[in-house]
């Protein structure tokens, strides 16, 4: 886990990482970002350049992908410094990704970078190994990294807590949970007295939305959903709102802003994410399940419009006794966003959209 954590932080800084395994050694760095210095030069001298991308990016560019993650074999010394969103460079072949290449993309996703990894075979082992020995270049075993990535989010640690009275729920306590790799922190907002909660505890899984929750962006209804959920949980006798560190359906703020820029050019929210290489929804609800287990909550009344949240809890063995909708307003600016969520992601929003149409 420690090696994986360091590797992700190195990649976020634009520093190459060496992935080792049965398929051979590969240097990897993110496509995005500025790269310079000794390690960048080492990377540029590597052989067999390749770009690892997702099927979503390829589909957005009009290609049929042979698998969910794909390796594009590039011409020698044809490493692209940058690519426009959705762009795919000229390539000699398109192959299903190896385990090491999957690990590379997994690390970029965990680091909330664009899922596009440049990889090369080191030009000379006697040049790479001294750098690994000196700690200048991090070497990561592909098999161990793959296992660590698969287990991320499944364990959380309770870190701190305090009473935080809210305008719509005065008796409220915040509990902060941290994931095992230390990269993500989530809040459990405990509303009311747990001893007086209903047998099916009202809960809301709310993914962080800085633009909507804090700045009241008109492009979404997230901020209103957040406050309405707190009010509804209080009215139902208390319960829990899990505030999850999953900005932009877990693509991160940088990519969320990139996606909003693409929406300005006419794409809907899902097609914009696909141009960046992301699926319709990148969120994983394992941390939410772990938090509920820590709070000893096994039966819930779920406040959501999202069928994936209901399915995730049910599959994890948490009984969803009832579902309750939680809405924000439909506005001129968020109508397209909400219509896309209803029509393409299956969110239960038809009633509010129909009601607004008839107004």
Secondary structure, 3 states (H helix, E strand, C coil): CHHHHHHHHHHHCCCCEEEECCCCCEEEEECCCCCCCHHHHHHHCCEEEEEEEEHHHHHHCCCCCCCCEEEEECCCCCCCCCCCCCCCCCCCEEEECCHHHHHHHHHHHHCCCCCCEEEEECCCHHHHHHHHHHCCCCEEEHHHHHHHHHHCCCCEEEEEEEECCECCECCEEEEEEEECCCCCEEEEEEECCHHHCCCCEEEEEEECCHHHHHCCCCCCCHHHHHHHHHHHHHHCCCEEEEEECCHHHHCCHHHHHHHHHHHHCCCCHHHHHHHHCCCCCCCCCHHHHHHHHHCCCCEEEEECCCHHHHHHHHHCCCEEEEEECCCCCCCCCCHHHHHHHHHHHCCCCHHHHHHHHHC
